[in-house]
Amino acid sequence: MLRHLDPISPDPARLADGWEYRCTVARGRADELIQVYREAGLEVVADPVAPERLEEDCSGCRLAAWAFVTLYVRRDSR
């Protein structure tokens, strides 16, 4: 199994609902990626980065978390 390399752990509730973790990205870049995923036929959600999702040794991340969102995708069910 591949090790998760982001300092942010995926939300287990999202994963249980069939969402696939894609990335954590700056809010300013999220719309661009969301459009790409939608054009590929995927449903997309962008969750704010919750401090409890950050690894403990990433204290610098906690200061900037407000500027990022975590993207999840799944097959569009429409």
PyMOL Python script that loads the backbone (N, CA, C, O; Angstrom):
from pymol import cmd

cmd.read_pdbstr("""\
ATOM      1  N   MET A   1       0.837  -1.183   0.000  1.00  0.00           N
ATOM      2  CA  MET A   1       0.000   0.000   0.000  1.00  0.00           C
ATOM      3  C   MET A   1       0.878   1.241   0.000  1.00  0.00           C
ATOM      4  O   MET A   1       1.904   1.286   0.680  1.00  0.00           O
ATOM      5  N   LEU A   2       0.467   2.253  -0.772  1.00  0.00           N
ATOM      6  CA  LEU A   2       1.229   3.490  -0.829  1.00  0.00           C
ATOM      7  C   LEU A   2       1.036   4.298   0.435  1.00  0.00           C
ATOM      8  O   LEU A   2      -0.065   4.362   0.983  1.00  0.00           O
ATOM      9  N   ARG A   3       2.096   4.905   0.886  1.00  0.00           N
ATOM     10  CA  ARG A   3       2.022   5.762   2.069  1.00  0.00           C
ATOM     11  C   ARG A   3       1.422   7.097   1.659  1.00  0.00           C
ATOM     12  O   ARG A   3       1.769   7.634   0.607  1.00  0.00           O
ATOM     13  N   HIS A   4       0.541   7.630   2.463  1.00  0.00           N
ATOM     14  CA  HIS A   4      -0.061   8.936   2.222  1.00  0.00           C
ATOM     15  C   HIS A   4       1.003   9.991   2.503  1.00  0.00           C
ATOM     16  O   HIS A   4       1.490  10.084   3.629  1.00  0.00           O
ATOM     17  N   LEU A   5       1.374  10.789   1.502  1.00  0.00           N
ATOM     18  CA  LEU A   5       2.480  11.727   1.640  1.00  0.00           C
ATOM     19  C   LEU A   5       2.062  13.145   2.006  1.00  0.00           C
ATOM     20  O   LEU A   5       2.914  13.938   2.408  1.00  0.00           O
ATOM     21  N   ASP A   6       0.805  13.491   1.886  1.00  0.00           N
ATOM     22  CA  ASP A   6       0.346  14.816   2.272  1.00  0.00           C
ATOM     23  C   ASP A   6       0.331  14.927   3.788  1.00  0.00           C
ATOM     24  O   ASP A   6       0.136  13.929   4.481  1.00  0.00           O
ATOM     25  N   PRO A   7       0.540  16.152   4.318  1.00  0.00           N
ATOM     26  CA  PRO A   7       0.439  16.330   5.770  1.00  0.00           C
ATOM     27  C   PRO A   7      -1.012  16.358   6.235  1.00  0.00           C
ATOM     28  O   PRO A   7      -1.278  16.526   7.426  1.00  0.00           O
ATOM     29  N   ILE A   8      -1.952  16.196   5.306  1.00  0.00           N
ATOM     30  CA  ILE A   8      -3.371  16.206   5.631  1.00  0.00           C
ATOM     31  C   ILE A   8      -3.945  14.823   5.371  1.00  0.00           C
ATOM     32  O   ILE A   8      -3.815  14.283   4.272  1.00  0.00           O
ATOM     33  N   SER A   9      -4.576  14.257   6.383  1.00  0.00           N
ATOM     34  CA  SER A   9      -5.166  12.933   6.195  1.00  0.00           C
ATOM     35  C   SER A   9      -6.572  13.085   5.612  1.00  0.00           C
ATOM     36  O   SER A   9      -7.312  13.985   6.010  1.00  0.00           O
ATOM     37  N   PRO A  10      -6.944  12.217   4.679  1.00  0.00           N
ATOM     38  CA  PRO A  10      -8.289  12.277   4.097  1.00  0.00           C
ATOM     39  C   PRO A  10      -9.361  12.054   5.160  1.00  0.00           C
ATOM     40  O   PRO A  10      -9.132  11.363   6.153  1.00  0.00           O
ATOM     41  N   ASP A  11     -10.513  12.638   4.941  1.00  0.00           N
ATOM     42  CA  ASP A  11     -11.639  12.502   5.854  1.00  0.00           C
ATOM     43  C   ASP A  11     -12.243  11.106   5.715  1.00  0.00           C
ATOM     44  O   ASP A  11     -12.744  10.765   4.643  1.00  0.00           O
ATOM     45  N   PRO A  12     -12.208  10.288   6.773  1.00  0.00           N
ATOM     46  CA  PRO A  12     -12.734   8.928   6.690  1.00  0.00           C
ATOM     47  C   PRO A  12     -14.221   8.883   6.318  1.00  0.00           C
ATOM     48  O   PRO A  12     -14.662   7.939   5.662  1.00  0.00           O
ATOM     49  N   ALA A  13     -14.988   9.883   6.725  1.00  0.00           N
ATOM     50  CA  ALA A  13     -16.415   9.919   6.378  1.00  0.00           C
ATOM     51  C   ALA A  13     -16.591  10.105   4.872  1.00  0.00           C
ATOM     52  O   ALA A  13     -17.457   9.472   4.268  1.00  0.00           O
ATOM     53  N   ARG A  14     -15.780  10.965   4.266  1.00  0.00           N
ATOM     54  CA  ARG A  14     -15.841  11.155   2.807  1.00  0.00           C
ATOM     55  C   ARG A  14     -15.480   9.850   2.100  1.00  0.00           C
ATOM     56  O   ARG A  14     -16.167   9.439   1.164  1.00  0.00           O
ATOM     57  N   LEU A  15     -14.415   9.204   2.539  1.00  0.00           N
ATOM     58  CA  LEU A  15     -13.975   7.954   1.909  1.00  0.00           C
ATOM     59  C   LEU A  15     -15.058   6.882   2.036  1.00  0.00           C
ATOM     60  O   LEU A  15     -15.302   6.130   1.093  1.00  0.00           O
ATOM     61  N   ALA A  16     -15.698   6.814   3.189  1.00  0.00           N
ATOM     62  CA  ALA A  16     -16.758   5.822   3.412  1.00  0.00           C
ATOM     63  C   ALA A  16     -17.967   6.071   2.514  1.00  0.00           C
ATOM     64  O   ALA A  16     -18.700   5.139   2.182  1.00  0.00           O
ATOM     65  N   ASP A  17     -18.175   7.331   2.121  1.00  0.00           N
ATOM     66  CA  ASP A  17     -19.283   7.685   1.231  1.00  0.00           C
ATOM     67  C   ASP A  17     -18.934   7.525  -0.242  1.00  0.00           C
ATOM     68  O   ASP A  17     -19.703   7.926  -1.116  1.00  0.00           O
ATOM     69  N   GLY A  18     -17.763   6.933  -0.519  1.00  0.00           N
ATOM     70  CA  GLY A  18     -17.394   6.670  -1.901  1.00  0.00           C
ATOM     71  C   GLY A  18     -16.571   7.747  -2.580  1.00  0.00           C
ATOM     72  O   GLY A  18     -16.312   7.663  -3.780  1.00  0.00           O
ATOM     73  N   TRP A  19     -16.159   8.755  -1.831  1.00  0.00           N
ATOM     74  CA  TRP A  19     -15.325   9.810  -2.400  1.00  0.00           C
ATOM     75  C   TRP A  19     -13.872   9.356  -2.414  1.00  0.00           C
ATOM     76  O   TRP A  19     -13.440   8.615  -1.532  1.00  0.00           O
ATOM     77  N   GLU A  20     -13.128   9.796  -3.404  1.00  0.00           N
ATOM     78  CA  GLU A  20     -11.695   9.502  -3.517  1.00  0.00           C
ATOM     79  C   GLU A  20     -10.930  10.790  -3.275  1.00  0.00           C
ATOM     80  O   GLU A  20     -11.191  11.807  -3.918  1.00  0.00           O
ATOM     81  N   TYR A  21      -9.986  10.744  -2.345  1.00  0.00           N
ATOM     82  CA  TYR A  21      -9.144  11.904  -2.060  1.00  0.00           C
ATOM     83  C   TYR A  21      -8.290  12.201  -3.284  1.00  0.00           C
ATOM     84  O   TYR A  21      -7.673  11.295  -3.843  1.00  0.00           O
ATOM     85  N   ARG A  22      -8.249  13.458  -3.703  1.00  0.00           N
ATOM     86  CA  ARG A  22      -7.399  13.859  -4.833  1.00  0.00           C
ATOM     87  C   ARG A  22      -6.203  14.663  -4.371  1.00  0.00           C
ATOM     88  O   ARG A  22      -5.060  14.267  -4.596  1.00  0.00           O
ATOM     89  N   CYS A  23      -6.459  15.803  -3.717  1.00  0.00           N
ATOM     90  CA  CYS A  23      -5.342  16.657  -3.319  1.00  0.00           C
ATOM     91  C   CYS A  23      -5.833  17.745  -2.384  1.00  0.00           C
ATOM     92  O   CYS A  23      -7.035  17.941  -2.201  1.00  0.00           O
ATOM     93  N   THR A  24      -4.885  18.440  -1.804  1.00  0.00           N
ATOM     94  CA  THR A  24      -5.169  19.654  -1.064  1.00  0.00           C
ATOM     95  C   THR A  24      -4.489  20.766  -1.833  1.00  0.00           C
ATOM     96  O   THR A  24      -3.314  20.669  -2.186  1.00  0.00           O
ATOM     97  N   VAL A  25      -5.243  21.827  -2.089  1.00  0.00           N
ATOM     98  CA  VAL A  25      -4.783  22.870  -3.001  1.00  0.00           C
ATOM     99  C   VAL A  25      -5.172  24.241  -2.453  1.00  0.00           C
ATOM    100  O   VAL A  25      -6.134  24.370  -1.696  1.00  0.00           O
ATOM    101  N   ALA A  26      -4.417  25.249  -2.844  1.00  0.00           N
ATOM    102  CA  ALA A  26      -4.744  26.628  -2.466  1.00  0.00           C
ATOM    103  C   ALA A  26      -6.124  26.986  -3.013  1.00  0.00           C
ATOM    104  O   ALA A  26      -6.462  26.643  -4.146  1.00  0.00           O
ATOM    105  N   ARG A  27      -6.908  27.676  -2.201  1.00  0.00           N
ATOM    106  CA  ARG A  27      -8.266  28.052  -2.611  1.00  0.00           C
ATOM    107  C   ARG A  27      -8.284  28.733  -3.969  1.00  0.00           C
ATOM    108  O   ARG A  27      -9.201  28.510  -4.759  1.00  0.00           O
ATOM    109  N   GLY A  28      -7.302  29.547  -4.248  1.00  0.00           N
ATOM    110  CA  GLY A  28      -7.253  30.275  -5.510  1.00  0.00           C
ATOM    111  C   GLY A  28      -7.090  29.386  -6.736  1.00  0.00           C
ATOM    112  O   GLY A  28      -7.413  29.806  -7.847  1.00  0.00           O
ATOM    113  N   ARG A  29      -6.604  28.189  -6.557  1.00  0.00           N
ATOM    114  CA  ARG A  29      -6.404  27.241  -7.659  1.00  0.00           C
ATOM    115  C   ARG A  29      -7.492  26.177  -7.718  1.00  0.00           C
ATOM    116  O   ARG A  29      -7.566  25.431  -8.694  1.00  0.00           O
ATOM    117  N   ALA A  30      -8.324  26.092  -6.708  1.00  0.00           N
ATOM    118  CA  ALA A  30      -9.317  25.022  -6.616  1.00  0.00           C
ATOM    119  C   ALA A  30     -10.322  25.058  -7.765  1.00  0.00           C
ATOM    120  O   ALA A  30     -10.644  24.010  -8.326  1.00  0.00           O
ATOM    121  N   ASP A  31     -10.821  26.232  -8.126  1.00  0.00           N
ATOM    122  CA  ASP A  31     -11.833  26.314  -9.187  1.00  0.00           C
ATOM    123  C   ASP A  31     -11.329  25.724 -10.500  1.00  0.00           C
ATOM    124  O   ASP A  31     -12.076  25.064 -11.223  1.00  0.00           O
ATOM    125  N   GLU A  32     -10.082  25.961 -10.795  1.00  0.00           N
ATOM    126  CA  GLU A  32      -9.470  25.429 -12.018  1.00  0.00           C
ATOM    127  C   GLU A  32      -9.479  23.897 -12.013  1.00  0.00           C
ATOM    128  O   GLU A  32      -9.856  23.276 -13.007  1.00  0.00           O
ATOM    129  N   LEU A  33      -9.077  23.304 -10.926  1.00  0.00           N
ATOM    130  CA  LEU A  33      -9.056  21.840 -10.818  1.00  0.00           C
ATOM    131  C   LEU A  33     -10.464  21.263 -10.790  1.00  0.00           C
ATOM    132  O   LEU A  33     -10.720  20.221 -11.392  1.00  0.00           O
ATOM    133  N   ILE A  34     -11.370  21.928 -10.101  1.00  0.00           N
ATOM    134  CA  ILE A  34     -12.748  21.460 -10.050  1.00  0.00           C
ATOM    135  C   ILE A  34     -13.325  21.390 -11.459  1.00  0.00           C
ATOM    136  O   ILE A  34     -14.002  20.422 -11.807  1.00  0.00           O
ATOM    137  N   GLN A  35     -13.062  22.400 -12.259  1.00  0.00           N
ATOM    138  CA  GLN A  35     -13.552  22.411 -13.641  1.00  0.00           C
ATOM    139  C   GLN A  35     -12.975  21.244 -14.443  1.00  0.00           C
ATOM    140  O   GLN A  35     -13.696  20.601 -15.206  1.00  0.00           O
ATOM    141  N   VAL A  36     -11.698  20.971 -14.279  1.00  0.00           N
ATOM    142  CA  VAL A  36     -11.051  19.858 -14.990  1.00  0.00           C
ATOM    143  C   VAL A  36     -11.695  18.529 -14.599  1.00  0.00           C
ATOM    144  O   VAL A  36     -11.998  17.706 -15.463  1.00  0.00           O
ATOM    145  N   TYR A  37     -11.903  18.319 -13.298  1.00  0.00           N
ATOM    146  CA  TYR A  37     -12.520  17.076 -12.843  1.00  0.00           C
ATOM    147  C   TYR A  37     -13.950  16.945 -13.359  1.00  0.00           C
ATOM    148  O   TYR A  37     -14.368  15.861 -13.765  1.00  0.00           O
ATOM    149  N   ARG A  38     -14.697  18.040 -13.342  1.00  0.00           N
ATOM    150  CA  ARG A  38     -16.085  17.991 -13.850  1.00  0.00           C
ATOM    151  C   ARG A  38     -16.120  17.692 -15.341  1.00  0.00           C
ATOM    152  O   ARG A  38     -16.977  16.940 -15.807  1.00  0.00           O
ATOM    153  N   GLU A  39     -15.198  18.275 -16.086  1.00  0.00           N
ATOM    154  CA  GLU A  39     -15.128  17.998 -17.526  1.00  0.00           C
ATOM    155  C   GLU A  39     -14.785  16.540 -17.794  1.00  0.00           C
ATOM    156  O   GLU A  39     -15.128  16.002 -18.847  1.00  0.00           O
ATOM    157  N   ALA A  40     -14.111  15.903 -16.848  1.00  0.00           N
ATOM    158  CA  ALA A  40     -13.771  14.485 -16.963  1.00  0.00           C
ATOM    159  C   ALA A  40     -14.928  13.597 -16.493  1.00  0.00           C
ATOM    160  O   ALA A  40     -14.789  12.374 -16.440  1.00  0.00           O
ATOM    161  N   GLY A  41     -16.066  14.208 -16.152  1.00  0.00           N
ATOM    162  CA  GLY A  41     -17.232  13.442 -15.755  1.00  0.00           C
ATOM    163  C   GLY A  41     -17.281  13.055 -14.290  1.00  0.00           C
ATOM    164  O   GLY A  41     -17.994  12.125 -13.914  1.00  0.00           O
ATOM    165  N   LEU A  42     -16.531  13.760 -13.465  1.00  0.00           N
ATOM    166  CA  LEU A  42     -16.496  13.443 -12.042  1.00  0.00           C
ATOM    167  C   LEU A  42     -17.280  14.458 -11.229  1.00  0.00           C
ATOM    168  O   LEU A  42     -17.371  15.632 -11.588  1.00  0.00           O
ATOM    169  N   GLU A  43     -17.834  13.990 -10.144  1.00  0.00           N
ATOM    170  CA  GLU A  43     -18.466  14.850  -9.158  1.00  0.00           C
ATOM    171  C   GLU A  43     -17.343  15.309  -8.225  1.00  0.00           C
ATOM    172  O   GLU A  43     -16.451  14.521  -7.910  1.00  0.00           O
ATOM    173  N   VAL A  44     -17.369  16.558  -7.780  1.00  0.00           N
ATOM    174  CA  VAL A  44     -16.268  17.103  -6.983  1.00  0.00           C
ATOM    175  C   VAL A  44     -16.811  17.834  -5.764  1.00  0.00           C
ATOM    176  O   VAL A  44     -17.829  18.522  -5.843  1.00  0.00           O
ATOM    177  N   VAL A  45     -16.125  17.679  -4.635  1.00  0.00           N
ATOM    178  CA  VAL A  45     -16.382  18.508  -3.460  1.00  0.00           C
ATOM    179  C   VAL A  45     -15.061  19.094  -2.995  1.00  0.00           C
ATOM    180  O   VAL A  45     -14.004  18.476  -3.122  1.00  0.00           O
ATOM    181  N   ALA A  46     -15.148  20.307  -2.452  1.00  0.00           N
ATOM    182  CA  ALA A  46     -13.978  20.996  -1.904  1.00  0.00           C
ATOM    183  C   ALA A  46     -14.274  21.307  -0.445  1.00  0.00           C
ATOM    184  O   ALA A  46     -15.105  22.161  -0.137  1.00  0.00           O
ATOM    185  N   ASP A  47     -13.590  20.610   0.445  1.00  0.00           N
ATOM    186  CA  ASP A  47     -13.785  20.808   1.883  1.00  0.00           C
ATOM    187  C   ASP A  47     -12.707  21.730   2.429  1.00  0.00           C
ATOM    188  O   ASP A  47     -11.544  21.615   2.041  1.00  0.00           O
ATOM    189  N   PRO A  48     -13.076  22.649   3.327  1.00  0.00           N
ATOM    190  CA  PRO A  48     -12.049  23.449   4.007  1.00  0.00           C
ATOM    191  C   PRO A  48     -11.120  22.503   4.773  1.00  0.00           C
ATOM    192  O   PRO A  48     -11.540  21.434   5.216  1.00  0.00           O
ATOM    193  N   VAL A  49      -9.888  22.897   4.921  1.00  0.00           N
ATOM    194  CA  VAL A  49      -8.940  22.060   5.663  1.00  0.00           C
ATOM    195  C   VAL A  49      -9.221  22.223   7.154  1.00  0.00           C
ATOM    196  O   VAL A  49      -9.092  23.314   7.709  1.00  0.00           O
ATOM    197  N   ALA A  50      -9.602  21.130   7.786  1.00  0.00           N
ATOM    198  CA  ALA A  50      -9.882  21.128   9.222  1.00  0.00           C
ATOM    199  C   ALA A  50      -8.586  20.865   9.980  1.00  0.00           C
ATOM    200  O   ALA A  50      -7.840  19.957   9.615  1.00  0.00           O
ATOM    201  N   PRO A  51      -8.304  21.629  11.015  1.00  0.00           N
ATOM    202  CA  PRO A  51      -7.056  21.432  11.774  1.00  0.00           C
ATOM    203  C   PRO A  51      -6.853  20.001  12.255  1.00  0.00           C
ATOM    204  O   PRO A  51      -5.716  19.533  12.316  1.00  0.00           O
ATOM    205  N   GLU A  52      -7.922  19.297  12.596  1.00  0.00           N
ATOM    206  CA  GLU A  52      -7.775  17.918  13.076  1.00  0.00           C
ATOM    207  C   GLU A  52      -7.348  16.949  11.979  1.00  0.00           C
ATOM    208  O   GLU A  52      -6.970  15.817  12.283  1.00  0.00           O
ATOM    209  N   ARG A  53      -7.397  17.356  10.721  1.00  0.00           N
ATOM    210  CA  ARG A  53      -6.964  16.512   9.608  1.00  0.00           C
ATOM    211  C   ARG A  53      -5.453  16.639   9.372  1.00  0.00           C
ATOM    212  O   ARG A  53      -4.882  15.859   8.610  1.00  0.00           O
ATOM    213  N   LEU A  54      -4.803  17.613  10.018  1.00  0.00           N
ATOM    214  CA  LEU A  54      -3.366  17.840   9.834  1.00  0.00           C
ATOM    215  C   LEU A  54      -2.556  16.923  10.740  1.00  0.00           C
ATOM    216  O   LEU A  54      -2.965  16.609  11.858  1.00  0.00           O
ATOM    217  N   GLU A  55      -1.406  16.502  10.241  1.00  0.00           N
ATOM    218  CA  GLU A  55      -0.513  15.691  11.075  1.00  0.00           C
ATOM    219  C   GLU A  55       0.014  16.550  12.216  1.00  0.00           C
ATOM    220  O   GLU A  55       0.176  17.761  12.069  1.00  0.00           O
ATOM    221  N   GLU A  56       0.274  15.930  13.329  1.00  0.00           N
ATOM    222  CA  GLU A  56       0.703  16.651  14.531  1.00  0.00           C
ATOM    223  C   GLU A  56       1.984  17.439  14.347  1.00  0.00           C
ATOM    224  O   GLU A  56       2.124  18.519  14.921  1.00  0.00           O
ATOM    225  N   ASP A  57       2.922  16.930  13.562  1.00  0.00           N
ATOM    226  CA  ASP A  57       4.214  17.603  13.418  1.00  0.00           C
ATOM    227  C   ASP A  57       4.198  18.699  12.349  1.00  0.00           C
ATOM    228  O   ASP A  57       5.257  19.184  11.951  1.00  0.00           O
ATOM    229  N   CYS A  58       3.029  19.086  11.888  1.00  0.00           N
ATOM    230  CA  CYS A  58       2.920  20.101  10.852  1.00  0.00           C
ATOM    231  C   CYS A  58       2.339  21.396  11.422  1.00  0.00           C
ATOM    232  O   CYS A  58       1.285  21.853  10.978  1.00  0.00           O
ATOM    233  N   SER A  59       3.022  21.987  12.404  1.00  0.00           N
ATOM    234  CA  SER A  59       2.501  23.182  13.060  1.00  0.00           C
ATOM    235  C   SER A  59       2.420  24.369  12.105  1.00  0.00           C
ATOM    236  O   SER A  59       1.503  25.182  12.224  1.00  0.00           O
ATOM    237  N   GLY A  60       3.340  24.489  11.178  1.00  0.00           N
ATOM    238  CA  GLY A  60       3.285  25.565  10.188  1.00  0.00           C
ATOM    239  C   GLY A  60       2.058  25.453   9.309  1.00  0.00           C
ATOM    240  O   GLY A  60       1.497  26.462   8.882  1.00  0.00           O
ATOM    241  N   CYS A  61       1.640  24.225   9.036  1.00  0.00           N
ATOM    242  CA  CYS A  61       0.444  23.988   8.225  1.00  0.00           C
ATOM    243  C   CYS A  61      -0.792  24.549   8.902  1.00  0.00           C
ATOM    244  O   CYS A  61      -1.683  25.083   8.242  1.00  0.00           O
ATOM    245  N   ARG A  62      -0.844  24.427  10.215  1.00  0.00           N
ATOM    246  CA  ARG A  62      -2.020  24.892  10.959  1.00  0.00           C
ATOM    247  C   ARG A  62      -2.220  26.399  10.795  1.00  0.00           C
ATOM    248  O   ARG A  62      -3.356  26.874  10.800  1.00  0.00           O
ATOM    249  N   LEU A  63      -1.145  27.145  10.652  1.00  0.00           N
ATOM    250  CA  LEU A  63      -1.242  28.588  10.491  1.00  0.00           C
ATOM    251  C   LEU A  63      -1.816  28.982   9.134  1.00  0.00           C
ATOM    252  O   LEU A  63      -2.459  30.024   9.008  1.00  0.00           O
ATOM    253  N   ALA A  64      -1.586  28.160   8.130  1.00  0.00           N
ATOM    254  CA  ALA A  64      -2.020  28.494   6.776  1.00  0.00           C
ATOM    255  C   ALA A  64      -3.202  27.661   6.285  1.00  0.00           C
ATOM    256  O   ALA A  64      -3.602  27.789   5.128  1.00  0.00           O
ATOM    257  N   ALA A  65      -3.760  26.824   7.130  1.00  0.00           N
ATOM    258  CA  ALA A  65      -4.823  25.904   6.708  1.00  0.00           C
ATOM    259  C   ALA A  65      -6.019  26.616   6.095  1.00  0.00           C
ATOM    260  O   ALA A  65      -6.645  26.077   5.182  1.00  0.00           O
ATOM    261  N   TRP A  66      -6.351  27.800   6.565  1.00  0.00           N
ATOM    262  CA  TRP A  66      -7.506  28.542   6.056  1.00  0.00           C
ATOM    263  C   TRP A  66      -7.397  28.827   4.563  1.00  0.00           C
ATOM    264  O   TRP A  66      -8.414  29.050   3.906  1.00  0.00           O
ATOM    265  N   ALA A  67      -6.186  28.824   4.016  1.00  0.00           N
ATOM    266  CA  ALA A  67      -5.964  29.179   2.614  1.00  0.00           C
ATOM    267  C   ALA A  67      -6.075  27.991   1.664  1.00  0.00           C
ATOM    268  O   ALA A  67      -5.839  28.137   0.465  1.00  0.00           O
ATOM    269  N   PHE A  68      -6.433  26.807   2.188  1.00  0.00           N
ATOM    270  CA  PHE A  68      -6.456  25.593   1.376  1.00  0.00           C
ATOM    271  C   PHE A  68      -7.788  24.865   1.475  1.00  0.00           C
ATOM    272  O   PHE A  68      -8.529  25.021   2.446  1.00  0.00           O
ATOM    273  N   VAL A  69      -8.079  24.064   0.450  1.00  0.00           N
ATOM    274  CA  VAL A  69      -9.225  23.162   0.456  1.00  0.00           C
ATOM    275  C   VAL A  69      -8.749  21.780   0.039  1.00  0.00           C
ATOM    276  O   VAL A  69      -7.752  21.643  -0.670  1.00  0.00           O
ATOM    277  N   THR A  70      -9.465  20.764   0.481  1.00  0.00           N
ATOM    278  CA  THR A  70      -9.170  19.396   0.104  1.00  0.00           C
ATOM    279  C   THR A  70     -10.213  18.951  -0.904  1.00  0.00           C
ATOM    280  O   THR A  70     -11.414  19.078  -0.663  1.00  0.00           O
ATOM    281  N   LEU A  71      -9.752  18.426  -2.039  1.00  0.00           N
ATOM    282  CA  LEU A  71     -10.651  17.994  -3.109  1.00  0.00           C
ATOM    283  C   LEU A  71     -10.848  16.486  -3.085  1.00  0.00           C
ATOM    284  O   LEU A  71      -9.899  15.713  -2.948  1.00  0.00           O
ATOM    285  N   TYR A  72     -12.117  16.091  -3.222  1.00  0.00           N
ATOM    286  CA  TYR A  72     -12.513  14.696  -3.337  1.00  0.00           C
ATOM    287  C   TYR A  72     -13.343  14.559  -4.604  1.00  0.00           C
ATOM    288  O   TYR A  72     -14.072  15.475  -4.982  1.00  0.00           O
ATOM    289  N   VAL A  73     -13.226  13.401  -5.261  1.00  0.00           N
ATOM    290  CA  VAL A  73     -13.997  13.155  -6.478  1.00  0.00           C
ATOM    291  C   VAL A  73     -14.662  11.780  -6.398  1.00  0.00           C
ATOM    292  O   VAL A  73     -14.250  10.907  -5.635  1.00  0.00           O
ATOM    293  N   ARG A  74     -15.700  11.623  -7.212  1.00  0.00           N
ATOM    294  CA  ARG A  74     -16.312  10.306  -7.420  1.00  0.00           C
ATOM    295  C   ARG A  74     -17.038  10.371  -8.765  1.00  0.00           C
ATOM    296  O   ARG A  74     -17.272  11.449  -9.310  1.00  0.00           O
ATOM    297  N   ARG A  75     -17.382   9.210  -9.279  1.00  0.00           N
ATOM    298  CA  ARG A  75     -18.113   9.157 -10.537  1.00  0.00           C
ATOM    299  C   ARG A  75     -19.410   9.920 -10.406  1.00  0.00           C
ATOM    300  O   ARG A  75     -20.121   9.779  -9.412  1.00  0.00           O
ATOM    301  N   ASP A  76     -19.716  10.714 -11.388  1.00  0.00           N
ATOM    302  CA  ASP A  76     -20.960  11.494 -11.376  1.00  0.00           C
ATOM    303  C   ASP A  76     -22.147  10.553 -11.453  1.00  0.00           C
ATOM    304  O   ASP A  76     -22.239   9.751 -12.382  1.00  0.00           O
ATOM    305  N   SER A  77     -23.052  10.635 -10.498  1.00  0.00           N
ATOM    306  CA  SER A  77     -24.182   9.713 -10.432  1.00  0.00           C
ATOM    307  C   SER A  77     -25.403  10.209 -11.214  1.00  0.00           C
ATOM    308  O   SER A  77     -26.452   9.566 -11.204  1.00  0.00           O
ATOM    309  N   ARG A  78     -25.264  11.341 -11.882  1.00  0.00           N
ATOM    310  CA  ARG A  78     -26.398  11.870 -12.662  1.00  0.00           C
ATOM    311  C   ARG A  78     -26.608  11.103 -13.924  1.00  0.00           C
ATOM    312  O   ARG A  78     -27.517  11.415 -14.693  1.00  0.00           O
TER     313      ARG A  78
END
""", "prot")
cmd.dss("prot")
cmd.show_as("cartoon", "prot")
cmd.util.cbc("prot")
cmd.orient("prot")
